[in-house]
Amino acid sequence: MLSLIASASIPNQLASREWLIGLGQLGIVRAKDVSEPSTLGLAESYDSVGDGGLDRAAAYLDELALTFDAFFQDHGVLLTPVLGEPPVRLGAQRPDVPFDTLLEQAQHYAGHTPPHNAAKTPAMSVPLTVYGTDYRLAATL
């Protein structure tokens, strides 16, 4: 059935998620045939949390925000790296990379950012240079 989609005469419809969702609802196309591994992996991860999983996640994020609030009662700034490692090589996060690999890369590469985003802390990324060297980095304030 994927060949039917590829030969469709209206390219804009091919790009439309709504159109693909409609085909999926009609049973013409299955999500695993048109979704990349990262989307499928996120869907499987969501399905695996079971009853109350969403509530547990929301409670964790609320607790995270309280933890940040407590930290900032005694501190004016939290300095963290923007990235956990050098920028990823071109193609390392392409759509056909298995979900587990992408997840591991993201946790190492940008592991400092999600807690700040979830807790809604104000932050900015600033470039830093170690003077006298060619060493450059960025930090989140």
DSSP file (Angstrom, degrees, kcal/mol; ACC not computed):
  #  RESIDUE AA STRUCTURE BP1 BP2  ACC     N-H-->O    O-->H-N    N-H-->O    O-->H-N    TCO  KAPPA ALPHA  PHI   PSI    X-CA   Y-CA   Z-CA
    1    1 A M     >        0   0    0      0, 0.0     4,-1.4     0, 0.0     3,-0.5   0.000 360.0 360.0 360.0 -24.4    0.0    0.0    0.0
    2    2 A L  H  >  +     0   0    0      1,-0.2     4,-2.4     2,-0.2     5,-0.2   0.848 360.0  58.5 -62.9 -32.9    3.0    2.3    0.5
    3    3 A S  H  > S+     0   0    0      1,-0.2     4,-1.4     2,-0.2    -1,-0.2   0.841 101.0  56.5 -65.6 -31.8    3.6    2.2   -3.3
    4    4 A L  H  4 S+     0   0    0     -3,-0.5    -1,-0.2     2,-0.2    -2,-0.2   0.910 109.2  45.9 -62.7 -42.5    0.1    3.6   -3.7
    5    5 A I  H >< S+     0   0    0     -4,-1.4     3,-1.7     1,-0.2    -2,-0.2   0.922 109.2  54.4 -66.4 -43.3    0.9    6.6   -1.5
    6    6 A A  H 3< S+     0   0    0     -4,-2.4    -1,-0.2     1,-0.3    -2,-0.2   0.781 109.4  48.6 -63.8 -26.1    4.3    7.1   -3.3
    7    7 A S  T 3< S+     0   0    0     -4,-1.4    -1,-0.3    -5,-0.2    -2,-0.2   0.370  80.9 129.1 -96.0   6.3    2.5    7.4   -6.6
    8    8 A A    <   -     0   0    0     -3,-1.7     6,-0.1    -4,-0.2    -3,-0.1  -0.284  57.8-137.8 -60.5 147.2   -0.2    9.8   -5.5
    9    9 A S  S    S+     0   0    0      1,-0.2    -1,-0.1     2,-0.0    -4,-0.0   0.561  84.7  71.1 -88.6  -7.7   -0.4   12.8   -7.7
   10   10 A I    >>  -     0   0    0      1,-0.2     4,-1.1     2,-0.0     3,-1.1  -0.841  58.1-172.4-114.1  96.8   -0.8   15.5   -5.1
   11   11 A P  H 3> S+     0   0    0      0, 0.0     4,-1.5     0, 0.0     3,-0.2   0.833  83.7  61.7 -56.9 -35.7    2.6   16.0   -3.2
   12   12 A N  H 3> S+     0   0    0      1,-0.2     4,-0.6     2,-0.2    -2,-0.0   0.857 101.3  53.0 -61.1 -33.3    1.0   18.4   -0.7
   13   13 A Q  H X4 S+     0   0    0     -3,-1.1     3,-0.6     1,-0.2    -1,-0.2   0.856 103.7  56.9 -70.0 -32.9   -1.3   15.6    0.5
   14   14 A L  H 3< S+     0   0    0     -4,-1.1    -1,-0.2     1,-0.2    -2,-0.2   0.859 107.9  48.0 -64.2 -33.9    1.7   13.3    1.0
   15   15 A A  H 3< S+     0   0    0     -4,-1.5     2,-0.6     4,-0.0    -1,-0.2   0.614  90.2 101.9 -81.1 -12.1    3.2   15.9    3.4
   16   16 A S    <X  -     0   0    0     -4,-0.6     4,-1.7    -3,-0.6     5,-0.1  -0.621  56.0-162.1 -81.3 118.9    0.0   16.3    5.3
   17   17 A R  H  > S+     0   0    0     -2,-0.6     4,-3.0     1,-0.2     5,-0.2   0.870  92.3  58.9 -63.5 -36.4   -0.1   14.4    8.6
   18   18 A E  H  > S+     0   0    0      1,-0.2     4,-2.5     2,-0.2    -1,-0.2   0.893 104.0  50.9 -61.4 -38.7   -3.8   14.6    8.7
   19   19 A W  H  > S+     0   0    0      2,-0.2     4,-2.2     1,-0.2    -1,-0.2   0.927 112.1  46.1 -65.0 -44.6   -4.0   12.8    5.4
   20   20 A L  H  X S+     0   0    0     -4,-1.7     4,-2.4     2,-0.2    -2,-0.2   0.894 111.2  52.5 -65.5 -39.2   -1.7   10.0    6.7
   21   21 A I  H  X S+     0   0    0     -4,-3.0     4,-2.6     1,-0.2    -2,-0.2   0.922 108.7  51.1 -61.5 -42.7   -3.7    9.8    9.9
   22   22 A G  H  X S+     0   0    0     -4,-2.5     4,-1.7     1,-0.2    -2,-0.2   0.905 109.3  49.6 -60.5 -42.5   -6.9    9.4    7.9
   23   23 A L  H  <>S+     0   0    0     -4,-2.2     5,-2.3     1,-0.2     6,-1.1   0.887 111.2  50.6 -63.4 -37.5   -5.3    6.6    5.9
   24   24 A G  H ><5S+     0   0    0     -4,-2.4     3,-1.1     1,-0.2    -2,-0.2   0.903 108.1  51.5 -65.6 -41.1   -4.3    5.0    9.1
   25   25 A Q  H 3<5S+     0   0    0     -4,-2.6    -1,-0.2     1,-0.3    -2,-0.2   0.821 108.4  52.1 -66.4 -29.9   -7.8    5.2   10.5
   26   26 A L  T 3<5S-     0   0    0     -4,-1.7    -1,-0.3    -5,-0.2    -2,-0.2   0.542 115.9-117.7 -81.3  -6.0   -9.1    3.6    7.4
   27   27 A G  T < 5S+     0   0    0     -3,-1.1    -3,-0.2    -4,-0.4    -2,-0.1   0.602  85.5 115.4  80.7  11.4   -6.7    0.8    7.9
   28   28 A I  S   <S+     0   0    0     -5,-2.3     2,-0.4     1,-0.2    -4,-0.2   0.860  79.6  27.9 -79.7 -37.2   -5.0    1.5    4.5
   29   29 A V  S    S-     0   0    0     -6,-1.1     2,-0.3    -9,-0.2    -2,-0.3  -0.979  73.9-142.3-128.1 137.5   -1.6    2.5    6.1
   30   30 A R    >>  -     0   0    0     -2,-0.4     3,-1.8     1,-0.1     4,-0.8  -0.783  21.7-125.0 -97.1 144.7   -0.1    1.3    9.4
   31   31 A A  H >> S+     0   0    0     -2,-0.3     4,-1.7     1,-0.3     3,-1.1   0.869 110.3  58.8 -54.9 -39.4    1.8    3.8   11.6
   32   32 A K  H 34 S+     0   0    0      1,-0.3    -1,-0.3     2,-0.2     8,-0.1   0.697 102.2  55.6 -68.4 -15.3    4.9    1.5   11.6
   33   33 A D  H <4 S+     0   0    0     -3,-1.8    -1,-0.3     1,-0.1    -2,-0.2   0.699 120.8  26.3 -85.5 -19.8    5.0    1.7    7.8
   34   34 A V  H << S+     0   0    0     -3,-1.1     2,-0.3    -4,-0.8    -2,-0.2   0.408 104.7  85.0-124.2  -0.3    5.2    5.5    7.6
   35   35 A S  S  < S-     0   0    0     -4,-1.7    -5,-0.0    -5,-0.2     0, 0.0  -0.822  73.0-122.4-107.6 146.2    6.7    6.5   11.0
   36   36 A E    >>  -     0   0    0     -2,-0.3     4,-2.0     1,-0.1     3,-0.6  -0.386  34.9-100.4 -79.5 163.4   10.4    6.7   11.7
   37   37 A P  H 3> S+     0   0    0      0, 0.0     4,-2.9     0, 0.0     5,-0.2   0.816 119.3  57.7 -55.8 -34.8   11.9    4.7   14.6
   38   38 A S  H 3> S+     0   0    0     57,-0.5     4,-2.2     2,-0.2     5,-0.2   0.913 108.6  45.3 -66.2 -39.8   12.0    7.6   17.0
   39   39 A T  H <> S+     0   0    0     -3,-0.6     4,-2.1     2,-0.2    -1,-0.2   0.925 115.7  46.7 -66.3 -44.1    8.3    8.2   16.7
   40   40 A L  H  X S+     0   0    0     -4,-2.0     4,-2.5     1,-0.2    -2,-0.2   0.895 111.8  51.8 -64.4 -39.7    7.5    4.6   17.1
   41   41 A G  H  X S+     0   0    0     -4,-2.9     4,-2.4    -5,-0.2    -2,-0.2   0.900 109.3  49.1 -64.1 -41.5    9.9    4.3   20.0
   42   42 A L  H  X S+     0   0    0     -4,-2.2     4,-2.4     2,-0.2    -1,-0.2   0.906 111.6  49.8 -64.1 -40.5    8.2    7.2   21.8
   43   43 A A  H  X S+     0   0    0     -4,-2.1     4,-2.5     2,-0.2    -2,-0.2   0.917 112.1  47.1 -64.4 -42.9    4.8    5.6   21.2
   44   44 A E  H  X S+     0   0    0     -4,-2.5     4,-1.6     2,-0.2    -2,-0.2   0.890 111.0  52.4 -65.3 -38.3    6.0    2.3   22.6
   45   45 A S  H  X S+     0   0    0     -4,-2.4     4,-0.6     2,-0.2    -2,-0.2   0.920 110.7  47.4 -62.7 -43.6    7.5    4.0   25.6
   46   46 A Y  H >< S+     0   0    0     -4,-2.4     3,-1.1     1,-0.2     4,-0.4   0.929 111.5  50.8 -62.7 -45.2    4.2    5.8   26.3
   47   47 A D  H >< S+     0   0    0     -4,-2.5     3,-0.7     1,-0.2    -1,-0.2   0.794 105.5  58.5 -62.9 -27.7    2.3    2.6   25.9
   48   48 A S  H 3< S+     0   0    0     -4,-1.6    -1,-0.2     1,-0.2    -2,-0.2   0.615  84.5  77.7 -81.3 -11.7    4.6    0.8   28.3
   49   49 A V  T << S-     0   0    0     -3,-1.1    -1,-0.2    -4,-0.6    -2,-0.1   0.740  83.1-161.2 -74.4 -19.7    4.1    3.1   31.3
   50   50 A G    X   -     0   0    0     -3,-0.7     3,-1.8    -4,-0.4     4,-0.3  -0.100  41.7  -8.7  74.1-172.6    0.8    1.5   32.2
   51   51 A D  T 3  S+     0   0    0      1,-0.3     0, 0.0     2,-0.1     0, 0.0  -0.330 134.4  11.7 -61.5 134.6   -2.1    2.8   34.3
   52   52 A G  T 3> S+     0   0    0     -2,-0.1     4,-2.5     1,-0.0    -1,-0.3   0.439  88.4 122.8  80.6  -0.7   -1.2    6.0   36.1
   53   53 A G  H <> S+     0   0    0     -3,-1.8     4,-2.3     1,-0.2     5,-0.2   0.899  74.1  48.7 -61.5 -42.1    2.0    6.5   34.2
   54   54 A L  H  > S+     0   0    0     -4,-0.3     4,-2.4     1,-0.2    -1,-0.2   0.899 111.8  49.8 -65.4 -39.9    1.0    9.9   33.0
   55   55 A D  H  > S+     0   0    0      2,-0.2     4,-2.3     1,-0.2    -2,-0.2   0.894 110.6  50.2 -65.1 -39.5    0.0   10.9   36.5
   56   56 A R  H  X S+     0   0    0     -4,-2.5     4,-2.3     2,-0.2    -2,-0.2   0.903 110.7  49.7 -64.8 -40.0    3.4    9.7   37.9
   57   57 A A  H  X S+     0   0    0     -4,-2.3     4,-2.3     2,-0.2    -2,-0.2   0.921 111.1  48.7 -64.6 -43.2    5.2   11.6   35.2
   58   58 A A  H  X S+     0   0    0     -4,-2.4     4,-2.2     1,-0.2    -2,-0.2   0.902 111.2  50.5 -63.4 -40.5    3.3   14.8   36.0
   59   59 A A  H  X S+     0   0    0     -4,-2.3     4,-2.4     2,-0.2    -1,-0.2   0.896 109.3  51.7 -64.4 -39.7    4.0   14.3   39.8
   60   60 A Y  H  X S+     0   0    0     -4,-2.3     4,-2.5     2,-0.2    -2,-0.2   0.924 109.8  48.8 -62.1 -44.1    7.7   13.9   39.0
   61   61 A L  H  X S+     0   0    0     -4,-2.3     4,-2.2     2,-0.2    -2,-0.2   0.878 110.3  51.3 -65.5 -37.0    7.8   17.1   37.0
   62   62 A D  H  X S+     0   0    0     -4,-2.2     4,-1.9     2,-0.2    -1,-0.2   0.920 111.4  47.7 -62.8 -43.1    6.0   19.0   39.8
   63   63 A E  H  X S+     0   0    0     -4,-2.4     4,-2.2     2,-0.2    -2,-0.2   0.881 109.2  54.2 -64.5 -38.8    8.6   17.6   42.3
   64   64 A L  H  X S+     0   0    0     -4,-2.5     4,-2.3     2,-0.2    -1,-0.2   0.920 107.1  50.4 -60.7 -44.5   11.4   18.7   39.9
   65   65 A A  H  X S+     0   0    0     -4,-2.2     4,-2.5     1,-0.2    -1,-0.2   0.900 110.3  50.2 -61.4 -40.8   10.0   22.2   39.8
   66   66 A L  H  X S+     0   0    0     -4,-1.9     4,-2.5     2,-0.2    -1,-0.2   0.873 108.1  53.6 -65.0 -37.0    9.9   22.3   43.7
   67   67 A T  H  X S+     0   0    0     -4,-2.2     4,-2.2     2,-0.2    -2,-0.2   0.927 110.4  46.0 -63.3 -45.2   13.5   21.1   43.8
   68   68 A F  H  X S+     0   0    0     -4,-2.3     4,-2.5     2,-0.2    -2,-0.2   0.921 111.1  53.2 -62.5 -43.4   14.6   23.9   41.5
   69   69 A D  H  < S+     0   0    0     -4,-2.5     4,-0.5     1,-0.2    -2,-0.2   0.920 109.8  48.1 -57.8 -44.1   12.6   26.4   43.6
   70   70 A A  H >X S+     0   0    0     -4,-2.5     3,-1.1     1,-0.2     4,-0.6   0.906 110.0  52.5 -63.6 -41.6   14.3   25.2   46.8
   71   71 A F  H >X S+     0   0    0     -4,-2.2     3,-1.3     1,-0.3     4,-1.0   0.924 107.3  51.9 -59.1 -45.0   17.7   25.4   45.1
   72   72 A F  H 3< S+     0   0    0     -4,-2.5    -1,-0.3     1,-0.3    -2,-0.2   0.511  92.1  74.5 -77.1  -2.4   17.1   29.0   44.1
   73   73 A Q  H <4 S+     0   0    0     -3,-1.1    -1,-0.3    -4,-0.5    -2,-0.2   0.813 114.4  23.4 -70.7 -29.7   16.1   30.0   47.6
   74   74 A D  H << S+     0   0    0     -3,-1.3     2,-0.4    -4,-0.6    -2,-0.2   0.493 122.9  55.6-113.0  -7.6   19.8   29.9   48.5
   75   75 A H     <  -     0   0    0     -4,-1.0     3,-0.1     1,-0.1    -1,-0.1  -0.959  55.7-156.9-131.9 146.2   21.5   30.4   45.1
   76   76 A G  S    S+     0   0    0     -2,-0.4     2,-0.3     1,-0.2    -1,-0.1   0.719  79.7  16.9 -91.6 -23.2   21.2   33.1   42.4
   77   77 A V        -     0   0    0      2,-0.0     2,-0.5     0, 0.0    -1,-0.2  -0.998  55.5-150.8-150.6 147.8   22.4   31.1   39.4
   78   78 A L        -     0   0    0     63,-0.5     2,-0.6    -2,-0.3    -6,-0.0  -0.980  19.0-157.4-119.8 115.5   22.9   27.5   38.4
   79   79 A L        +     0   0    0     -2,-0.5    62,-0.2    62,-0.1    -2,-0.0  -0.845  24.0 157.6 -99.5 118.9   25.6   27.1   35.8
   80   80 A T  E     -A  140   0A   0     60,-2.0    60,-3.5    -2,-0.6     2,-0.1  -0.929  44.5 -96.4-133.3 157.7   25.4   23.9   33.7
   81   81 A P  E     -A  139   0A   0      0, 0.0    58,-0.2     0, 0.0     3,-0.1  -0.404  21.6-140.6 -67.5 152.6   26.7   23.0   30.3
   82   82 A V  S    S+     0   0    0     56,-1.3     2,-0.4     1,-0.2    31,-0.3   0.901  90.0  26.0 -75.2 -44.5   24.4   23.4   27.3
   83   83 A L        -     0   0    0     55,-0.4    27,-0.2    29,-0.1    -1,-0.2  -0.911  67.1-144.6-121.5 147.2   25.6   20.1   25.8
   84   84 A G  S    S+     0   0    0     25,-2.6    25,-0.2    -2,-0.4    26,-0.1   0.590  86.0   6.5 -84.8 -11.2   27.1   17.1   27.4
   85   85 A E  S    S-     0   0    0     24,-0.5     3,-0.1     1,-0.0    -1,-0.1  -0.952  99.8 -62.4-158.8 170.3   29.5   16.4   24.6
   86   86 A P  S    S-     0   0    0      0, 0.0     3,-0.1     0, 0.0    -2,-0.1  -0.130  76.4 -70.4 -57.9 159.1   30.7   17.9   21.3
   87   87 A P        -     0   0    0      0, 0.0     3,-0.1     0, 0.0    -4,-0.0  -0.153  60.8-101.7 -51.5 143.8   28.0   18.4   18.6
   88   88 A V        -     0   0    0     -3,-0.1     2,-0.1     1,-0.1     3,-0.1  -0.305  39.7-100.7 -68.8 151.7   26.9   15.2   17.0
   89   89 A R    >   -     0   0    0      1,-0.1     3,-2.4    -3,-0.1     4,-0.3  -0.404  49.6 -85.0 -70.9 148.8   28.2   14.2   13.6
   90   90 A L  T 3  S+     0   0    0      1,-0.3    -1,-0.1     2,-0.1     4,-0.0  -0.313 117.3  19.2 -53.9 127.9   26.1   14.8   10.6
   91   91 A G  T >  S+     0   0    0     -3,-0.1     3,-1.5    -2,-0.0    -1,-0.3   0.272  87.5 114.4  93.7 -10.0   23.7   11.9   10.2
   92   92 A A  T <  S+     0   0    0     -3,-2.4    -2,-0.1     1,-0.3    13,-0.1   0.772  86.0  36.7 -65.7 -24.6   24.0   10.6   13.7
   93   93 A Q  T 3  S+     0   0    0     -4,-0.3    -1,-0.3    -5,-0.1    -3,-0.1  -0.055  85.2 145.5-117.4  32.1   20.3   11.4   14.4
   94   94 A R    X   -     0   0    0     -3,-1.5     3,-1.9     1,-0.1     8,-0.1  -0.243  64.2-101.6 -67.6 161.2   18.9   10.6   11.0
   95   95 A P  T 3  S+     0   0    0      0, 0.0   -57,-0.5     0, 0.0    -1,-0.1   0.714 116.6  56.7 -60.9 -24.2   15.3    9.1   10.9
   96   96 A D  T 3  S+     0   0    0    -60,-0.1     3,-0.1   -59,-0.1    -2,-0.1   0.419  76.8 113.1 -92.4   5.1   16.4    5.5   10.5
   97   97 A V  S <  S-     0   0    0     -3,-1.9   -59,-0.1     1,-0.1     5,-0.1  -0.585  81.3-100.1 -72.3 134.3   18.6    5.3   13.6
   98   98 A P     >  -     0   0    0      0, 0.0     4,-2.2     0, 0.0     3,-0.4  -0.200  27.7-119.7 -56.6 146.2   17.0    2.9   16.1
   99   99 A F  H  > S+     0   0    0      1,-0.2     4,-2.9     2,-0.2     5,-0.2   0.888 110.8  54.8 -56.8 -45.5   15.1    4.6   18.9
  100  100 A D  H  > S+     0   0    0      1,-0.2     4,-2.1     2,-0.2    -1,-0.2   0.877 109.5  48.5 -59.4 -37.5   17.2    3.2   21.8
  101  101 A T  H  > S+     0   0    0     -3,-0.4     4,-2.5     2,-0.2    -1,-0.2   0.927 112.4  47.8 -67.4 -45.3   20.4    4.6   20.1
  102  102 A L  H  X S+     0   0    0     -4,-2.2     4,-2.6     1,-0.2    -2,-0.2   0.906 111.7  50.6 -61.3 -42.1   18.7    8.0   19.6
  103  103 A L  H  X S+     0   0    0     -4,-2.9     4,-2.3     2,-0.2    -1,-0.2   0.922 111.1  47.5 -63.6 -44.8   17.5    8.1   23.2
  104  104 A E  H  X S+     0   0    0     -4,-2.1     4,-1.8    -5,-0.2     5,-0.2   0.918 112.7  49.6 -63.1 -42.8   21.0    7.3   24.6
  105  105 A Q  H  X S+     0   0    0     -4,-2.5     4,-3.2     1,-0.2     5,-0.3   0.930 111.5  48.8 -60.6 -45.1   22.6    9.9   22.3
  106  106 A A  H  X S+     0   0    0     -4,-2.6     4,-2.5     1,-0.2    -1,-0.2   0.881 107.8  54.3 -64.5 -38.7   20.0   12.5   23.5
  107  107 A Q  H  < S+     0   0    0     -4,-2.3     4,-0.4     1,-0.2    -1,-0.2   0.882 118.0  35.7 -64.7 -37.1   20.6   11.7   27.1
  108  108 A H  H  < S+     0   0    0     -4,-1.8     3,-0.3    -5,-0.2   -24,-0.3   0.875 122.1  45.5 -80.3 -39.4   24.3   12.3   26.8
  109  109 A Y  H  < S+     0   0    0     -4,-3.2   -25,-2.6    -5,-0.2   -24,-0.5   0.924 133.6   9.9 -74.1 -46.4   24.2   15.1   24.3
  110  110 A A  S >< S+     0   0    0     -4,-2.5     3,-0.8    -5,-0.3    -1,-0.2  -0.124  81.4 130.0-128.7  37.1   21.5   17.3   25.8
  111  111 A G  T 3  S+     0   0    0     -4,-0.4    -1,-0.1    -3,-0.3    -3,-0.1   0.683  70.4  57.5 -68.9 -18.3   20.8   15.8   29.2
  112  112 A H  T 3> S+     0   0    0    -30,-0.3     4,-0.7    -3,-0.1    -1,-0.2   0.749  99.1  59.4 -83.4 -23.5   21.1   19.2   31.0
  113  113 A T  H X> S+     0   0    0     -3,-0.8     4,-2.3   -31,-0.3     3,-0.5   0.922  90.9  62.1 -76.8 -46.3   18.4   21.0   29.1
  114  114 A P  H 3> S+     0   0    0      0, 0.0     4,-3.0     0, 0.0     5,-0.2   0.855 100.4  53.2 -55.6 -40.4   15.2   18.9   29.8
  115  115 A P  H 3> S+     0   0    0      0, 0.0     4,-2.2     0, 0.0     6,-0.2   0.917 111.4  47.4 -61.3 -38.5   15.1   19.4   33.6
  116  116 A H  H <X>S+     0   0    0     -4,-0.7     5,-1.9    -3,-0.5     4,-0.7   0.920 113.8  47.5 -65.3 -43.1   15.3   23.1   33.1
  117  117 A N  H ><5S+     0   0    0     -4,-2.3     3,-0.7     1,-0.2    -1,-0.2   0.927 113.1  48.1 -62.9 -44.6   12.6   23.0   30.4
  118  118 A A  H 3<5S+     0   0    0     -4,-3.0    -1,-0.2     1,-0.2    -2,-0.2   0.871 114.9  44.5 -65.6 -37.2   10.3   20.8   32.5
  119  119 A A  H 3<5S-     0   0    0     -4,-2.2    -1,-0.2    -5,-0.2    -2,-0.2   0.514 105.8-129.8 -85.8  -3.9   10.7   23.0   35.6
  120  120 A K  T <<5 +     0   0    0     -4,-0.7    -3,-0.2    -3,-0.7    -4,-0.1   0.852  44.3 169.7  58.9  37.3   10.2   26.2   33.5
  121  121 A T      < -     0   0    0     -5,-1.9     2,-0.2    -6,-0.2    -1,-0.2  -0.564  41.2-109.4 -76.7 143.0   13.4   27.8   35.0
  122  122 A P        +     0   0    0      0, 0.0     2,-0.3     0, 0.0    -1,-0.1  -0.546  53.9 162.9 -69.5 137.4   14.5   30.9   33.2
  123  123 A A        -     0   0    0     -2,-0.2     2,-0.3     2,-0.0    17,-0.1  -0.990  26.1-166.9-153.3 157.4   17.7   30.2   31.4
  124  124 A M        -     0   0    0     -2,-0.3    17,-2.9     2,-0.0     2,-0.5  -0.990  21.2-130.7-145.8 148.6   20.0   31.4   28.6
  125  125 A S  E     -B  140   0A   0     -2,-0.3    15,-0.2    15,-0.2    -2,-0.0  -0.873  28.9-176.7-100.4 126.9   22.8   29.8   26.8
  126  126 A V  E     -B  139   0A   0     13,-3.1    13,-2.7    -2,-0.5     2,-0.2  -0.957  26.1-117.6-125.9 143.2   26.0   31.9   26.6
  127  127 A P  E     -B  138   0A   0      0, 0.0     2,-0.4     0, 0.0    11,-0.3  -0.557  30.8-168.3 -76.2 141.5   29.2   31.2   24.8
  128  128 A L  E     -B  137   0A   0      9,-3.5     9,-2.7    -2,-0.2     2,-0.4  -0.970   5.1-163.5-128.6 146.3   32.3   30.9   27.0
  129  129 A T  E     -B  136   0A   0     -2,-0.4     2,-0.9     7,-0.2     7,-0.2  -0.991  20.9-133.3-129.3 137.6   35.9   30.8   26.0
  130  130 A V    >   -     0   0    0      5,-2.2     3,-1.6    -2,-0.4     5,-0.4  -0.821  39.4-125.0 -87.1 109.1   38.9   29.6   28.0
  131  131 A Y  T 3  S+     0   0    0     -2,-0.9     3,-0.1     1,-0.3    -1,-0.0  -0.217  90.3  26.2 -61.8 142.7   41.3   32.5   27.4
  132  132 A G  T 3  S+     0   0    0      1,-0.3     2,-0.3     2,-0.0    -1,-0.3   0.449 114.9  73.6  85.4   1.3   44.7   31.6   26.0
  133  133 A T  S <  S-     0   0    0     -3,-1.6    -1,-0.3     2,-0.2    -3,-0.0  -0.824  84.2-120.3-133.8 174.3   43.3   28.4   24.4
  134  134 A D  S    S+     0   0    0     -2,-0.3     2,-0.5    -3,-0.1    -3,-0.1   0.232  72.6 126.2 -94.8  11.0   41.2   27.5   21.4
  135  135 A Y        +     0   0    0     -5,-0.4    -5,-2.2    -4,-0.0     2,-0.4  -0.597  34.8 174.4 -78.8 119.2   38.8   25.8   23.8
  136  136 A R  E     + B   0 129A   0     -2,-0.5     2,-0.3    -7,-0.2    -7,-0.2  -0.956   5.1 154.6-126.0 144.8   35.2   27.1   23.4
  137  137 A L  E     - B   0 128A   0     -9,-2.7    -9,-3.5    -2,-0.4     2,-0.3  -0.901  31.1-124.8-151.9 178.2   32.0   26.0   25.0
  138  138 A A  E     - B   0 127A   0     -2,-0.3   -56,-1.3   -11,-0.3   -55,-0.4  -0.956  19.5-162.0-131.0 152.5   28.6   27.2   25.9
  139  139 A A  E     -AB  81 126A   0    -13,-2.7   -13,-3.1    -2,-0.3     2,-0.5  -0.965  17.2-129.3-134.4 151.4   26.9   27.3   29.3
  140  140 A T  E      AB  80 125A   0    -60,-3.5   -60,-2.0    -2,-0.3   -15,-0.2  -0.890 360.0 360.0 -99.7 126.5   23.3   27.6   30.4
  141  141 A L              0   0    0    -17,-2.9   -63,-0.5    -2,-0.5   -16,-0.1   0.369 360.0 360.0-103.5 360.0   22.7   30.2   33.1
